[in-house]
């Protein structure tokens, strides 16, 4: 299954396939951002399973490096799926997720319906 452009609440979102290439490097993030721009997306929805374990270990800085690329290019990033096994193991990631979900650039959400709800204008 390929990555597809979907319109969620009127917002173009590149919805990434669960079986696509994992986001292991900043270059992987840039490639995904480029694909998002090419397809006209304002957001990219990445299944949590496409992110390596190091993404969820904040001390590796992988999450920060990847997220910074999305911020620099003004493209939203939604991590879709259950990440509870990661957030249960430490407070730093749990705090990062909570703060990210308060913002407008990075969200950790359980499914695409939750993303659609977040993107719906008030």
DOTI-601715 format. One record per residue: x, y, z of N, C-alpha, C in turn; residue in three letters. Coordinates in steps of 0.2 Angstrom, whole numbers, padded with zeros to 4 digits, always signed. Layout:
<nodes>
XYZXYZXYZALA/...
</nodes>
This chain:
<nodes>
+0004-0006+0000+0000+0000+0000+0004+0006+0000UNK/+0003+0011-0004+0007+0017-0005+0004+0023+0000UNK/+0009+0027+0001+0006+0033+0004+0001+0037+0000UNK/-0004+0040+0003-0009+0043-0001-0011+0050+0002UNK/-0013+0054-0002-0016+0061+0000-0023+0060+0001UNK/-0025+0062+0008-0032+0062+0009-0034+0069+0012UNK/-0040+0071+0012-0042+0077+0014-0046+0075+0021UNK/-0043+0077+0026-0046+0076+0033-0049+0083+0035UNK/-0055+0084+0036-0058+0090+0039-0056+0096+0034UNK/-0055+0095+0028-0053+0100+0023-0046+0101+0022UNK/-0042+0097+0026-0034+0098+0026-0031+0093+0022UNK/-0027+0094+0018-0023+0089+0014-0018+0086+0018UNK/-0019+0079+0019-0014+0075+0024-0011+0070+0020UNK/-0004+0069+0020-0001+0063+0017-0001+0058+0022UNK/-0006+0053+0021-0006+0047+0025-0002+0042+0023UNK/+0003+0040+0028+0008+0036+0026+0006+0028+0027UNK/+0008+0024+0023+0007+0017+0023+0011+0014+0029UNK/+0007+0009+0033+0011+0006+0039+0017+0002+0036UNK/+0017+0000+0030+0023-0004+0028+0028-0001+0024UNK/+0028+0006+0024+0033+0010+0021+0040+0010+0024UNK/+0044+0014+0021+0051+0014+0024+0051+0018+0031UNK/+0054+0015+0036+0054+0018+0042+0058+0025+0042UNK/+0056+0029+0047+0059+0036+0047+0065+0035+0052UNK/+0071+0034+0050+0077+0032+0054+0082+0038+0054UNK/+0081+0043+0049+0086+0048+0049+0083+0055+0047UNK/+0086+0060+0047+0084+0067+0045+0082+0066+0038UNK/+0086+0063+0034+0085+0062+0027+0079+0059+0025UNK/+0077+0054+0029+0071+0050+0028+0065+0055+0029UNK/+0066+0060+0034+0061+0065+0036+0060+0070+0030UNK/+0066+0072+0027+0066+0077+0022+0063+0074+0016UNK/+0064+0067+0014+0061+0064+0009+0053+0064+0010UNK/+0051+0062+0016+0044+0062+0017+0041+0069+0016UNK/+0044+0074+0019+0042+0081+0018+0041+0083+0011UNK/+0047+0081+0007+0047+0083+0000+0041+0079-0004UNK/+0039+0073-0002+0033+0070-0005+0027+0073-0003UNK/+0027+0075+0003+0021+0079+0006+0020+0085+0002UNK/+0025+0089+0001+0025+0095-0003+0023+0094-0010UNK/+0025+0089-0013+0024+0087-0020+0016+0085-0021UNK/+0014+0082-0016+0007+0080-0016+0002+0086-0014UNK/+0005+0091-0011+0001+0097-0009-0002+0096-0002UNK/+0002+0092+0002-0001+0091+0009+0002+0096+0014UNK/-0002+0098+0019+0000+0102+0024+0002+0098+0031UNK/+0000+0092+0031+0001+0087+0036+0004+0081+0034UNK/+0008+0077+0038+0010+0070+0036+0008+0066+0042UNK/+0004+0061+0041+0002+0056+0046+0006+0050+0045UNK/+0011+0049+0050+0015+0043+0050+0013+0038+0056UNK/+0012+0032+0054+0011+0026+0059+0016+0026+0063UNK/+0015+0025+0070+0020+0025+0075+0025+0019+0074UNK/+0022+0014+0070+0026+0008+0069+0032+0009+0064UNK/+0031+0015+0060+0036+0016+0055+0042+0020+0059UNK/+0041+0022+0065+0047+0025+0069+0051+0020+0073UNK/+0057+0021+0072+0062+0016+0076+0061+0018+0084UNK/+0063+0013+0087+0064+0013+0095+0067+0020+0097UNK/+0073+0021+0093+0076+0027+0095+0072+0034+0095UNK/+0067+0034+0091+0063+0040+0090+0060+0041+0097UNK/+0058+0036+0101+0054+0036+0107+0059+0037+0113UNK/+0066+0036+0112+0071+0038+0117+0073+0045+0116UNK/+0071+0049+0120+0073+0056+0118+0080+0058+0119UNK/+0083+0054+0123+0091+0055+0123+0095+0054+0117UNK/+0092+0051+0112+0095+0049+0106+0095+0056+0101UNK/+0090+0060+0103+0089+0066+0099+0086+0065+0092UNK/+0084+0059+0090+0081+0057+0084+0074+0061+0083UNK/+0070+0060+0088+0064+0064+0088+0064+0071+0087UNK/+0069+0074+0091+0070+0081+0090+0072+0083+0083UNK/+0077+0079+0080+0080+0081+0074+0074+0080+0068UNK/+0070+0075+0069+0065+0074+0064+0060+0079+0064UNK/+0057+0080+0070+0052+0085+0071+0055+0092+0069UNK/+0061+0094+0070+0064+0100+0068+0063+0101+0061UNK/+0064+0096+0057+0064+0096+0050+0057+0098+0048UNK/+0052+0095+0051+0045+0097+0049+0043+0104+0051UNK/+0046+0106+0057+0045+0113+0059+0048+0118+0054UNK/+0054+0117+0052+0058+0121+0047+0054+0122+0041UNK/+0050+0117+0039+0047+0117+0032+0039+0118+0033UNK/+0037+0120+0039+0031+0122+0041+0025+0116+0039UNK/+0027+0110+0040+0023+0105+0039+0021+0101+0045UNK/+0015+0100+0046+0013+0096+0052+0014+0089+0052UNK/+0016+0086+0058+0017+0079+0058+0013+0076+0064UNK/+0009+0071+0062+0005+0067+0066+0008+0060+0067UNK/+0009+0058+0073+0011+0051+0074+0005+0047+0076UNK/+0003+0042+0072-0003+0039+0073-0002+0032+0075UNK/-0006+0030+0081-0005+0024+0084-0004+0024+0091UNK/-0004+0018+0094-0003+0017+0101+0004+0017+0103UNK/+0006+0022+0107+0013+0023+0109+0014+0022+0117UNK/+0008+0019+0119+0008+0018+0127+0014+0014+0130UNK/+0017+0009+0126+0022+0005+0128+0028+0010+0129UNK/+0029+0015+0125+0034+0019+0126+0033+0025+0131UNK/+0027+0027+0132+0026+0032+0137+0026+0030+0144UNK/+0024+0023+0145+0024+0020+0151+0031+0020+0154UNK/+0036+0020+0150+0043+0018+0153+0046+0024+0155UNK/+0044+0030+0155+0047+0036+0157+0043+0042+0157UNK/+0045+0047+0161+0041+0053+0161+0043+0058+0156UNK/+0049+0058+0153+0052+0063+0148+0047+0062+0142UNK/+0047+0056+0139+0043+0055+0133+0035+0057+0134UNK/+0033+0055+0140+0026+0057+0142+0025+0064+0142UNK/+0029+0068+0145+0029+0075+0145+0030+0078+0138UNK/+0034+0075+0134+0035+0078+0127+0029+0077+0123UNK/+0025+0071+0124+0019+0070+0120+0014+0075+0122UNK/+0013+0076+0129+0008+0080+0131+0009+0087+0129UNK/+0015+0090+0129+0017+0096+0127+0016+0097+0119UNK/+0018+0092+0115+0017+0092+0108+0009+0092+0106UNK/+0005+0088+0110-0002+0088+0108-0005+0095+0110UNK/-0002+0099+0114-0005+0106+0115-0003+0111+0110UNK/+0001+0109+0106+0004+0114+0100+0000+0113+0094UNK/+0003+0115+0089+0000+0115+0082+0004+0112+0077UNK/+0010+0109+0079+0015+0107+0074+0015+0099+0074UNK/+0015+0096+0080+0016+0089+0081+0011+0086+0086UNK/+0008+0081+0083+0003+0078+0088+0004+0070+0088UNK/+0003+0067+0093+0003+0060+0094-0005+0058+0095UNK/-0007+0054+0091-0015+0053+0091-0016+0045+0090UNK/-0021+0043+0092-0022+0035+0092-0024+0033+0085UNK/-0028+0037+0081-0030+0035+0074-0031+0041+0070UNK/-0033+0040+0063-0035+0045+0059-0041+0049+0061UNK/-0046+0046+0064-0052+0049+0066-0050+0055+0071UNK/-0045+0053+0076-0043+0058+0080-0040+0064+0077UNK/-0036+0062+0072-0033+0068+0068-0038+0072+0064UNK/-0043+0069+0061-0048+0072+0058-0052+0077+0063UNK/-0053+0075+0069-0056+0079+0074-0052+0085+0076UNK/-0045+0084+0077-0040+0089+0078-0040+0094+0073UNK/-0041+0092+0067-0040+0097+0061-0047+0100+0059UNK/-0052+0098+0062-0059+0102+0061-0058+0109+0064UNK/-0060+0114+0060-0060+0121+0063-0065+0121+0069UNK/-0064+0125+0074-0068+0126+0080-0074+0130+0078UNK/
</nodes>
